[in-house]
């Protein structure tokens, strides 16, 4: 029998939207132009039946090095090692940095790799206003039906062309939004900024998971 299409249902994507591609390329070029990027952000976690949780933090990236400081955890990477500092547990885990591990931390730059991976189809899906800002929405749908995500949405600020937020929708009904509050380019950081100094934390438990 004939089933009428639901009103407002988007038709399935078969190829990427060229308008979205040019917007994403512009963002990528902007990030690649700078030696260091500091992003001040909020992470908003929503799950059905639970209270929405918000954590603030900042992420500093300098090539392969990065440092992410949040209220509950800190992550440092000097390009060779990664330190995960879990504040409540008074524990630091040390891992060997692997570029292709897929466990990249969430950042605007890494999320732009969504569209380069070829694992998603994406398109401009509309516009919205948040406060005084006008945003263009780009949505990514995973090609793999087994993906844990149903979609990813980026809100791009029309004035600056830069991302304002990135929202990841999981199939289990929980969503995570990275809200980008401020971006500072080309600030200088000393090399030790990207190394976790356990001497500063007496009594901390060190879990060394590196494989030599």
N, C-alpha and C positions, 0 to 999 in steps of 0.2 A: 504494500500500500504506500501511498504518498504521505510523507511526513513533512509538514510545513517547517521551514527554517525558523528558529527562534529569533525574535527581533533583537537586534543589537549583538548577535553572536558574530564574532569575527571569523572570517573565512580562513581555512587552514593555510598557513604559510607554505609556499613551495620554494621561494627564493628570497634572498635578503633584499631589504629596501635600500636602494642607492642613496636616498636622502639620509637615512640613519648611518650608512657607511661613511658618508662624508663628514657627518657630525663626530663620529667616533674617531676618525682619522685626525680631525682637528684637535681633539682632546689628547690623543696619543702624542702628536707632534709637540704639543705644549709641555707635556710631562718630560719628553725626551730632551727638550732644550735646556733643562736645568740640571746642575750638578747635584743639588740636594732639594728634597721636597719635604716640608713638614706639614702634616695634615692634622688639624684639630677636629675631633669628631665625637659624636654620640652614637652608641650602638643601642638600638631599641629592640628588645626581644618580646614577641607576642606569642602566646600559645593558648589554645582554647581552654577555657576554664581556669586559667592562671592569671595572676596579676601581671600587667605589663612591667617589664624591668628595663631601666635605662642605665647604661654605664658610659661615663665620659672617658676620653683618652686622647693621646696624641701619638702619631706615628711619624718617625723621621727616617727617610730613605736616602742613601748615598750609594748609588750603584747597587752592588749585591749586599751591602751592609744595611742593617735597619735596626731600629729600636722602637718598641711599642710599649707605652706606659699606660696602664689602666688601673682602676682602683683595686681590682682583685688579682691581677697578674701583670707581669712584665715579661717581654720577650726581647732578647738581644741577639744580634747576629753580626759577626765580624767578617762574614764571607767564607769562613771555614767551620765555625762552630755556632750552634744555636743554644741559647740558655732560656729555659722556661722557668720563670720564678713565680711560684704559687704562694702568694703572701699568707693566706690563712693557714696553709699546711706547713709554713716555714720550710719549704723545700725548693730546690732548684734542680731541674733535669737538664743534663747537657747532651746534646745530640750533634752528630756530624751534619753540616749543612749540605743538603742535596738540592741542586737547582731544579731538578725535574720531579721532585717527590710528590708534587700535586698538593702538598700540604702548605702551600703558600699562605701567608697571612692575608687577611682581607684588607685590601687597600684599593683605592681608585685605579691605580696603575695595573694591579693584578686582575681586577675585574674587567678591565678593558681587553684582557687576553681572552675573555669569553668569546669575543666576536672573532678573534683570530684563530681560535682553536678549531673552528669548523664543526664544533659539536652542537651549535645552536643556530637557529634561524631567528632573525630579528627584524623588527619594523618599527616605524614611528606609529604610535597608537593614539596619540591625542595630546592635549595640552591641559595644564592646570595652573592654578595660582596658589602659592603658599606665601602668606603675608603679602609683601609688596612685589614678590618675585614671580615672573611668568616662566613656567617650565615647559619644555617639550618632553614627552615621555617616549622612551624607546623600550620595547619589551623583547626579551629573549625567550625562546621556547626550546627546551632541549630536544635534539633529534632522537636521542635514546629514550625509549619509553620506560626503561628501568631506572632512569634518573630519579634521585630523591627529591629533585626540585620540580615544581610544576611550571614555574617561570621566574624570570629575574627582570625587574623594572629599574631603569635609570631615569632620574629626572634631571634634565640638562637645563641649566639657567640660560634663557634666551639672550640675556644681555652679555654674559661673559663667555658663553659657549662651553662652560665647565660643569662637571657634575655637581648637583646639589645633594642628591641622595641616591643610594643604591639599595633596592629592596629585594630580598630573596624569599620567594614563596616555596615552602616545603610541602610535599604531598601529605605529611602528617598533620597539617593544619597550623604549624608554627611558622612564623615569619620573622625575619631578621632585617632590620633597616640600618644601614650605615648613613648617618646624616653628617655631611661635611660642613663644618661650621666656618673653617678658615684654612687657607693654604698659604704657606710662606715658602718662597723659593730662594735658593742659593745662600742660605745662612751657613756659616762655617761651623763644623763640629770636630772636636779632637778625636783621634782614633779610639781612645779609651772609652769614649761615649758608647761605643757599640760592643763593649765587653762587660760581662757581669762580674763584679768584684766581690767574691764571696767573703773576703776578709772583713768587709763592711757589715756583715750580718752574722755576728757571733751566735753559735748554736744552730745554724741552718743545716738542714740535711741535704747532702749533695748526692744526687743519683746520676752517675756518669754512664750514659748509654752509648757512648761513642764506640765504634768498632774500628780498631786501627788496622 
